Amino acid sequence: MHIVIIGNGISGITAARNIRKLSDYTITVISAETDHFFSRTALMYIYMGHMKYEHTKPYEDWFWSKNKINLLKKFVEKVNTNEKELAFSDKTSLNYDKLIIACGSTPNKFGWPGQDAKGVQGLYSYQDLQSMEGYSKGLKKAVIVGGGLIGIEMAEMFNSRNIDITLLVRERSYWANVLPPIESSIINDEIRDHNIDLRLETELKEIVADKTGRVKKIITSKNEEISCQFVGLTAGVRPNIDFLKSSTIGTDKGILVNHFFETNTEDVYAIGDCAQFQSPIPGRRPIEQVWYTGRMHGETLAQTICREKTKYSPGVWFNSAKFFNIEYQTYGDVFAQNPDHIDSLYWKHPKEKKCIHIVYDKDSLAVKGINALGVRLRHEVFDKWLNTQLKLEYIVENFQDANFDPEFFKTYEKDLLSIYLDKFPNSTIKLNRKKRFADFFHFS
């Protein structure tokens, strides 16, 4: 059997590796981006000088031939599902028995005037990094459009080279559609503390190029003109599925799949950023554009193809990121605005950019999620706690079990407990328990 995988990102490569572990099938991985799989999340560190490209490859180049995984550097132009054939841009073709589409995403463009000028781009592929590097020579001013994770990464990249940055965010606060107000406010302060011109409730209206075709300024939705030589388009990404328009494969925003990653076409599957669940798992999005979920997609599909049909069951939602010097973790369901049946327990450091935000059901007091900024928590602990629907009291009382900060770091469990006891004075946590916590954490 010949398994063909389009895309050499985390989803496609995880599928290939696991299929190889479970079978002797012929495997071909196709990508026009790079010869070998690399860590896409490390692109920023290459630009900042912390790593080289070769450092981002988890496997030696000989790994692929040793494991009989064929790598093909080509661009797929068309998928003919009737003939089970892929047509490439160089006019060659390849047949498959089973096809896995893991072609990832592409940066959004919303039809802004001038969006195709030189010096205007997103940050997703290795080619984007190379282009950004080229435009950075002599660069004095950059405008970044979009208040998400890629935008903050690009801002940190330019900031590392002392390039002047303006960040346009259409929301009233950074990432306000995801982060609750306190967390978002902390990130606003962190952005500004790095001398970045943060323009909230401001959108891009037009990009203006000079006579050579390179961007020279932008005009905002408030009719402000900002001179610049680079515009980063980081207003999200969309599934990279344009090459499927003439195929029989069902699409919407992404490639439509069930919980087994099956499309509407026999022997065709989709995983990773390009896959869209027709019936999303409760509490999760139809398109999951996160590194660890992409890995799980590949692992799960390999079981279906090689052993027995396996349903995708990702468990508790998790994500992490870094906003300059602030580490962020989220587990479960934390809302930008709490629904009526949800309440919050908040601890925020009085001086530093740190907070712990626990959300829980008002009636049952079962914890539904947690955000942590500047405090490291143990993934396996919160995964277990949220899966078992533990109550707020238990989690606050045992919060030290989830702490993952290094030894001798200051900890804040006793502060969280104190806030809890103020809010729930009739708690079954006895007051001598509070004293025990204070004694145990006296060094903090």
N, C-alpha and C positions, 0 to 999 in steps of 0.2 A: 504493500500500500504506500502511496506517495502522499505525504502531508505537506502542503505548501502554506507558508505563513507570510502574510504581507505585513511587514513592520518588524524592526529589530529593537523595539523599546522593551520596557520591563514586562509587559503583558506577553508579547510575542516570544521573547527569549525564555521567559519562565515556562510557557507552554512547550517550547522546543526542548528545553532541558528535561522537563518532567516526562514528556513523551519518549525521549531517548532512554530515560531510566526504566520506563515501563514496557518498552517494545523495541523491536528491531526494524521498525518502519523506516522508509526513506523520508528524510526531512530536508526541506529547502526553505531557507529564510531569505526574503527579498526586502531590500531597502536601498533607496537611492540617496540616503542621507550620509551614512558612514559605512566603512567596511565592517566594523565590529560594534557590538553593543557597548554603550557607555552610560554612565549615570547622568541623566539629563539634569537632575537637581544640582549637579556640581558645575554647571556651565558658568555660574557667577564667580566661582572660585578660580577658574582658569583666567578669567578677565582680571580678577583682583590680584593675580600672581601667587596665590596660595597653592595652586596645583598646576600641573601640566596635563594636556589631553590624555597622555598615556596613563596618568595616575587615575583617571576616571573609569578605566576599563577593568571590571572585576575579574576578568579571565584573560590569561595570556592568549596571544594570537593563535598559538598552536592548539588551544583547547577545542576549537570547532572541528578541525579535521580529525583530531584524536577521537572525538565523540561522534564522528560521522554526521555532523550537521553541516549541510551545504549552504554556503553564503553566496548570494547573488546580488550584485550591486546594479540594479536596474530600476526603472520607473514604470509602474503599471499604469497603462492608459485605459484599459478596458477589461472587464470581466465577462466572459461568455459562459454563462452557467449551463446552457444547453449542451455545449461541447466540453464543458469543464476545462476551459482554456483561458489563460491570461495573455493579453497582448501588451507588449512593451513598447516604449517610445522609440526604440531602435529597430522596430518592425519585426523583432523576433517574438516567439511565443513559448509558452510552457503549459503542459497539462498537469492536472492534479486529480487525486481521488477524493481528498477532503481538503477544503480551503478554510483557513483561519485568517480573518481580517483583523489586524491589530495595528491599524495605520495611524492611530493617535489623533492629534488636533492640529489646528492652524489658527493663528491670531485673528481676532475679529477685525473687520473693517466695516464701517457703517456708512460708506458713501460720502465721506467728508470731501469737500473740494480740495484738491491738491494732495490727497492721501497717497498717490503714487510717485510723489517727488523723491528725488535722491535724498538720503538721510532720514527717511521715514520708514519705520519698520517695527516689527514685534520682536519678542525673544522667546523662541520655542526650540528651534533646531540648532544644530551645530553650525549650519550655514549662517543663521542669524547672528551667532556669536562672532563668526569671522567678519561678517559685514559690519557689525557694531564696532569691532576692533579697528577696522579700516577707517570708519567715519570718526573715530575718536582722536585721530592724529590732528593736533592743533585745535581740538574742540574746546570751546569756551562756555557755551550755554546749551543746555538740553531741556526740552519740555517733555514730560511724561504724562500720558493721558490714561487715566484709569486708577482706581483705588483698590486694587486687589493685591494678591501675593506676588505676581510677576512684576507689577509696578514698583513695589517696595524693593524687590531684588535689584531691578534695574537702577533704582535710585541709589542703593548702597554701592553698586558697581561704579557708577559715575562719581559718587562721593569719595570713593577710595582714591580717585585720581584728581580730586579737588576741582572737579568740573561743576560749574554753577547749575543748579537744578530747580525747575518749577514743576510741581506735581499738581495736576488738575484732578479733582475728585468731585463727581457730580452730587454725591450725597452730602448731608449736613455734617458728617464726620467720617473719618477714614473707615472703610469697610463696614459702614453702619447697617448694611443689609444682612450682615453676618454677626458682627460683634455687638454685644450689649453696650449701652452708653458709657459705662465706667471703663470697660476694656478699650473701647474705641478712643476715648479721651486720653487714656494713657499712651496709646500709640501716636495720637496727634502730637502730644508733647515730645515723644521720642523722635519723631520726624523733624520737628522744628528745632530740637536741640542739636540736630546735625546740620543746621544752617540750610535747610531745604525750605524753599518758598512753597508752602502748602496752601493751595487755593481751594477751599471747600465750596460746595454748591456752584461749581464752575465747570462748564463743558467746553469741548472743542467745537468751534464753528467753522473754521477754515484754515488751511495750510497754504502759505504763500511761498512760491519758489523764486529764486533769482534767475538771471539770464542763462545760467548753466544748467538749470533744472534742479538745483539743490535748494532745500528749504532755507528761507532766510527769516521767516517769522510765522507766528500763528495768531489767529484772532479768536478770542474766547466768546462764549455765549453772552458775556457782559460787554462785548465790543471793546475789550482791552487788547492791545497789540503787544506781543512779547517776542522780541528778537531772539533767534536761536539758530543753530546749525544742525540740530538733530531733534527728531520727534519720535518718542517711543510710544507705539500703540499697544497698550497693555490692558485694554478694556475687555478682558476675558478671551477665551478661545472657543472654537466650535469644532465639532468632529470633522475630520478631513475626508469627506466622502464624495467629493464632486466627481471623481472618476467612476462612480457607480450609477450615475444618472441613467445610463442606457441599459442597465442590467435588470434582471428580474428580482434583485434583492430588495426587500422592503426597507424604506428609510423614512425618517421624519426629520428631526434635528440630527439624529444619529442613525446607526443601523439598528433596526428593531429586532430585539431578541427576547426569548423567554428566559426563565431562570436556569436553563441548561445552556445558555448562550447559542441556542439554535435560531437561525433566521427562518424566513418563510420559504427558503430554498434548500432542498435536500443537500446534505454534505457541505453546507456553508455555515460557518460560525463567525461570531464577532465578539471581541473582548477588548477591554481597556477603554481609553478615552473616547473611542469612536462608537462604542456600544450603547444603545438606549433600551432600557427595560420597558417592555410594553406595559407591564404591571409592576411598578416599583415596589420593592420591599417596604413595608410600613416604616416610616421614620427616615427613609433614605431617598436620595434623589434618583431620577430615572437615568441620568448620566453621571457616572462616578469618575471624576478626573483627579484621582489621588494615587500616588505611587503604590501604597500598600494594597489598595483594592485591585489595582492592575495586576500585581503579583498573585493575589488570590484568584483572580479570573483565570490566569494561566494555569495555576495548580489544579483548579477545579475542572477545567475543560480537559486537561490531560487525563484525568480519571475517567471522564465520559468517553473519550476516544479510545482509550487503551484497556479499560477494565469494565466498569459498570456505570451506567448513567447516573451522574451525581449532580444534585441541585446546589446552586450557589447559596451559601448560608454564611454571610460575613460576620454575624454577631454585632456587638456594640460598635457604633460609629466612633471613629478616632481620627484625629488629624493633629499635625504639629507644624510649626513654622518658626521662623526667626525674623523679628523686626529690628534690624540693626543689632542692638545689644540685648534685646528682650526675647527670651524663649517663650513660646506659646504652645500649650497643649489643650486639647478639648476632647472630652469623652461623653458619649451619649448625646442627648438632645439639650442644647443650650440655645435659647432663642434671643434674637436681637430685641424683641419685645415679648415679655412673658404673656402667654394666654391667661385667661381668667382663672383657670384651675391650677396654675403654677405660681409658686413663690420662690424667693431667692434668699440665700444666706450669704452675705458678702463680708470678706475681710480684705481691706486695702491698707497697704503700708502707709503710714503717715507722711513719709518723706521719699521713699524709694518707689520705683515703678514696678510694683509687685501687687498682685491681688489673687485671691482665691474666691471663686464664685460657684456656689453649689445651688442647683435648682431642684425643687422637689414638688411633689403633688400636695396641694393644700389639705386634702382630706386624708389620704393614706400616709402622708409624710414619706413615701417612697422616693428615693433620690432618682432623678431622671438624667442628670448630666452634671458636668463640672468643667469650668474653664480655669486654667492656671496661667498667669503671666509672671515670669521671673522666678517661678518655683517649679522644680522638677518633680514629677510624680511617676510612680511605677505603673506601667501600662497593664501588666498582668493582674495587679491588685484591683484597679478600677474596672477592668473588664469583668472580673469575677463579681465584684460588688454590684455592678449595674445589671449583670445577667441574672442575679439572684434577687433583684428588687429590694435591696436592703434599705432600712429606714434611716432617716437623717441622723437620728440620735446615735445609732451604731457607728455610722461613718465618721461623725465628728469625734466620738469617743476613741475610735481606733485609727484616726487619721495618720498617726505616726507610722503605721504599717505601709502607707503609700508613699512616704517621703523618699525621694531618690537623690536628693542633693548630697554632695560629697561630705565626708566626715569633717566636723568642725564648722560646717556652714551653719549660720543662724537659722533656727527653725521657728515656725509660727503656729504650732498646734495648740499651744495654750491660749494664744490670742483668739484663735477660731473657736475654741471651747468657751471662752469667756463671752464672745458675741452670741453663741448659741444659748448659753444659760441666761443671758439678758433677755433674749427673745422668748425663751421657753423656761420661765422660772420654776415651773412645776415639773420639770424633767425628772425622769427616774435616775439620771446621772447624779449621784449624790455629791454634795459639796466637798466631802473629803476626797473625792476623785479629782476635783479641780485642784486641791492642794497637792495631791500626788503628782499631777501633771506639772505643776509649778516647781515642785522639788526636783522632778526628773529632768526638767529643761532649765534648771537654774543657770546653766552656762549661757543660755541665750539672752 
